């Protein structure tokens, strides 16, 4: 199963969700801001990375995990991914997880300031604070995904 966590920017909620999925962040407590900022792709996505799958690692079920930022083209990008997998005969081998429902106001403002305006010194602390507030929602989202994957393996 190829697992893709996706949202608009691909730099914040997806980075945290993928790290949770890969057991790089705890599910039983909220990490420090340093733990979040030190993630390989957190707030580090470049414009050239938008629209590309970014490999994050393999989970405990040997599933490759990716992140994807698609700007405001989800109505094009996601069906294209699904159709491509179907053409390759792997339609059931793709799991797309939208992290947008976990995003809060601080994440939007901080993300736009950091990535959109290029002022990471101002935006990164704001988006990080937003991520820490949203962390329980991200844990719930990823826990549900992993529970469903485990059930399918059984």
Secondary structure as a PSIPRED ss2 file (coil, helix, strand):
# PSIPRED VFORMAT (PSIPRED V4.0)

   1 X C   1.000  0.000  0.000
   2 X E   0.000  0.000  1.000
   3 X E   0.000  0.000  1.000
   4 X E   0.000  0.000  1.000
   5 X E   0.000  0.000  1.000
   6 X E   0.000  0.000  1.000
   7 X E   0.000  0.000  1.000
   8 X C   1.000  0.000  0.000
   9 X C   1.000  0.000  0.000
  10 X C   1.000  0.000  0.000
  11 X C   1.000  0.000  0.000
  12 X C   1.000  0.000  0.000
  13 X H   0.000  1.000  0.000
  14 X H   0.000  1.000  0.000
  15 X H   0.000  1.000  0.000
  16 X H   0.000  1.000  0.000
  17 X H   0.000  1.000  0.000
  18 X H   0.000  1.000  0.000
  19 X H   0.000  1.000  0.000
  20 X H   0.000  1.000  0.000
  21 X H   0.000  1.000  0.000
  22 X C   1.000  0.000  0.000
  23 X C   1.000  0.000  0.000
  24 X C   1.000  0.000  0.000
  25 X C   1.000  0.000  0.000
  26 X C   1.000  0.000  0.000
  27 X C   1.000  0.000  0.000
  28 X C   1.000  0.000  0.000
  29 X C   1.000  0.000  0.000
  30 X C   1.000  0.000  0.000
  31 X C   1.000  0.000  0.000
  32 X C   1.000  0.000  0.000
  33 X H   0.000  1.000  0.000
  34 X H   0.000  1.000  0.000
  35 X H   0.000  1.000  0.000
  36 X H   0.000  1.000  0.000
  37 X H   0.000  1.000  0.000
  38 X C   1.000  0.000  0.000
  39 X C   1.000  0.000  0.000
  40 X C   1.000  0.000  0.000
  41 X C   1.000  0.000  0.000
  42 X C   1.000  0.000  0.000
  43 X C   1.000  0.000  0.000
  44 X C   1.000  0.000  0.000
  45 X C   1.000  0.000  0.000
  46 X C   1.000  0.000  0.000
  47 X H   0.000  1.000  0.000
  48 X H   0.000  1.000  0.000
  49 X H   0.000  1.000  0.000
  50 X C   1.000  0.000  0.000
  51 X C   1.000  0.000  0.000
  52 X C   1.000  0.000  0.000
  53 X C   1.000  0.000  0.000
  54 X E   0.000  0.000  1.000
  55 X E   0.000  0.000  1.000
  56 X E   0.000  0.000  1.000
  57 X E   0.000  0.000  1.000
  58 X E   0.000  0.000  1.000
  59 X C   1.000  0.000  0.000
  60 X C   1.000  0.000  0.000
  61 X C   1.000  0.000  0.000
  62 X C   1.000  0.000  0.000
  63 X C   1.000  0.000  0.000
  64 X E   0.000  0.000  1.000
  65 X E   0.000  0.000  1.000
  66 X E   0.000  0.000  1.000
  67 X E   0.000  0.000  1.000
  68 X E   0.000  0.000  1.000
  69 X E   0.000  0.000  1.000
  70 X C   1.000  0.000  0.000
  71 X C   1.000  0.000  0.000
  72 X C   1.000  0.000  0.000
  73 X C   1.000  0.000  0.000
  74 X H   0.000  1.000  0.000
  75 X H   0.000  1.000  0.000
  76 X H   0.000  1.000  0.000
  77 X H   0.000  1.000  0.000
  78 X H   0.000  1.000  0.000
  79 X H   0.000  1.000  0.000
  80 X H   0.000  1.000  0.000
  81 X H   0.000  1.000  0.000
  82 X H   0.000  1.000  0.000
  83 X H   0.000  1.000  0.000
  84 X H   0.000  1.000  0.000
  85 X H   0.000  1.000  0.000
  86 X H   0.000  1.000  0.000
  87 X H   0.000  1.000  0.000
  88 X C   1.000  0.000  0.000
  89 X C   1.000  0.000  0.000
  90 X C   1.000  0.000  0.000
  91 X H   0.000  1.000  0.000
  92 X H   0.000  1.000  0.000
  93 X H   0.000  1.000  0.000
  94 X E   0.000  0.000  1.000
  95 X E   0.000  0.000  1.000
  96 X E   0.000  0.000  1.000
  97 X E   0.000  0.000  1.000
  98 X E   0.000  0.000  1.000
  99 X C   1.000  0.000  0.000
 100 X H   0.000  1.000  0.000
 101 X H   0.000  1.000  0.000
 102 X H   0.000  1.000  0.000
 103 X C   1.000  0.000  0.000
 104 X C   1.000  0.000  0.000
 105 X H   0.000  1.000  0.000
 106 X H   0.000  1.000  0.000
 107 X H   0.000  1.000  0.000
 108 X H   0.000  1.000  0.000
 109 X H   0.000  1.000  0.000
 110 X H   0.000  1.000  0.000
 111 X H   0.000  1.000  0.000
 112 X H   0.000  1.000  0.000
 113 X H   0.000  1.000  0.000
 114 X H   0.000  1.000  0.000
 115 X H   0.000  1.000  0.000
 116 X H   0.000  1.000  0.000
 117 X C   1.000  0.000  0.000
 118 X C   1.000  0.000  0.000
 119 X C   1.000  0.000  0.000
 120 X H   0.000  1.000  0.000
 121 X H   0.000  1.000  0.000
 122 X H   0.000  1.000  0.000
 123 X H   0.000  1.000  0.000
 124 X H   0.000  1.000  0.000
 125 X H   0.000  1.000  0.000
 126 X H   0.000  1.000  0.000
 127 X H   0.000  1.000  0.000
 128 X H   0.000  1.000  0.000
 129 X H   0.000  1.000  0.000
 130 X H   0.000  1.000  0.000
 131 X H   0.000  1.000  0.000
 132 X H   0.000  1.000  0.000
 133 X H   0.000  1.000  0.000
 134 X H   0.000  1.000  0.000
 135 X H   0.000  1.000  0.000
 136 X H   0.000  1.000  0.000
 137 X H   0.000  1.000  0.000
 138 X H   0.000  1.000  0.000
 139 X H   0.000  1.000  0.000
 140 X H   0.000  1.000  0.000
 141 X H   0.000  1.000  0.000
 142 X H   0.000  1.000  0.000
 143 X H   0.000  1.000  0.000
 144 X H   0.000  1.000  0.000
 145 X H   0.000  1.000  0.000
 146 X H   0.000  1.000  0.000
 147 X H   0.000  1.000  0.000
 148 X H   0.000  1.000  0.000
 149 X H   0.000  1.000  0.000
 150 X H   0.000  1.000  0.000
 151 X H   0.000  1.000  0.000
 152 X H   0.000  1.000  0.000
 153 X H   0.000  1.000  0.000
 154 X C   1.000  0.000  0.000
